[in-house]
Amino acid sequence: MFRWRQLRESGAMTSLKSDEELVPAPEMRAARAKIRELQRLLGKKTEEAEILKEGLEYAREKKLLSWSPLPRRGGGG
């Protein structure tokens, strides 16, 4: 009991709800860092998709690109 109290007071363990298992703080920090990185990458990819979509719209308006779908890459068809 004394060891658990020491860990709790030092912040070495965190819990989201009282009925959940305790998670070591370093694991929680690593998970949060990974989530932040994934959110950053998602934002970057979303921005890239928006830029490409605007580019396609612009090209089609200027008649630089036909409205027909692009051919599939790879063999087949």
C-alpha angles and dihedrals in degrees: 000000000000092000092050091050090050091051092047094049093046091052093240092132130042133185131195097207133011092247094052128092118262115256123207110252094234090057090049092049091049091049092049091049090051091049091051091050092049091048090051091050092047090052091049093050091046090052091048091051091050092050091050092047091052090048091053092049091049092048092049092048090052090046090241090125130036121236091238115106118264116258116262118259120237126036121318124037 
